[in-house]
Amino acid sequence: MERRLVVKVTAGSDAPERCSQAFTVATTALAAGATVSLWLTGESSWFALPGKAAEFQLPHAAPLPDLLDALLAGGTVTLCTQCAARRDIGPDDVIDGVRIAGAPTFVEEIMADGVQALVY
């Protein structure tokens, strides 16, 4: 049976431990064979932009660019539509592989059978 995990990250550099935990759990699930969808919302929205993950620092944590690269390579990374609009981020601004989608897509993902959703 396919294992699917949706992780919604609301924290960024404003709450670095919570942010790092979300990325770490998502990439660990991916490495364990789960299908993973990571949603960037709130302050984590900035990580959809080139170079922003490299600015993130947290001692004793895996480098955020490495975690993001793994998720882009093996999972789905989505930037919240409203969060992007509030930050004047458009489709041409984001890292290749990041999609922009809203609540209907999020709800569709988390309501599917067999999905575990986590919010950080």
Residue pairs with C-beta under 8 A, 6 or more apart in sequence:
1 114
2 35
2 114
3 29
3 32
3 33
3 34
3 35
3 114
3 116
4 34
4 35
4 36
4 37
4 112
4 114
4 115
4 116
5 25
5 26
5 29
5 34
5 35
5 36
5 37
5 115
5 116
5 117
5 118
6 36
6 37
6 39
6 106
6 109
6 110
6 115
6 116
6 117
6 118
7 22
7 25
7 26
7 29
7 36
7 37
7 38
7 39
7 117
7 118
7 119
7 120
8 22
8 39
8 41
8 106
8 117
8 118
8 119
8 120
9 19
9 22
9 23
9 38
9 39
9 40
9 41
9 42
9 44
9 120
10 18
10 41
10 42
10 43
10 44
10 119
10 120
11 18
11 19
11 22
11 42
11 43
11 44
11 120
12 19
12 42
12 43
12 44
12 45
12 46
12 47
12 56
13 19
13 43
13 46
13 55
13 56
14 43
15 43
16 56
16 57
16 58
16 61
17 58
18 120
19 43
19 44
19 56
19 58
19 64
19 120
20 56
20 58
20 61
20 62
20 64
21 120
22 38
22 44
22 118
22 120
23 38
23 62
23 64
23 67
23 68
23 71
24 61
24 62
24 67
25 118
25 120
26 36
26 38
26 67
26 71
26 75
27 36
27 62
27 67
27 70
27 71
29 36
30 36
30 70
30 71
30 74
30 75
31 70
35 75
36 71
36 74
36 75
36 76
37 75
37 76
37 77
37 78
37 109
38 71
38 75
38 76
38 77
38 78
39 78
39 79
39 80
39 106
40 47
40 48
40 77
40 78
40 79
40 80
40 83
40 98
41 80
41 83
42 80
42 83
45 79
45 80
45 83
45 84
45 87
45 89
46 52
46 87
47 53
47 56
47 64
47 68
48 77
48 79
48 84
48 89
48 93
48 94
48 95
48 98
49 89
49 93
49 94
49 95
50 95
53 64
53 65
53 67
53 68
54 64
54 65
56 64
58 64
68 77
68 95
71 77
72 95
72 96
72 97
72 98
76 99
77 97
77 98
77 99
78 98
78 99
78 100
78 101
78 105
78 106
79 89
79 94
79 98
79 99
79 100
79 101
80 100
80 101
80 102
80 106
81 100
81 101
81 102
81 103
82 102
82 103
83 89
84 90
84 94
84 100
89 100
91 100
94 100
109 115
109 117
110 117
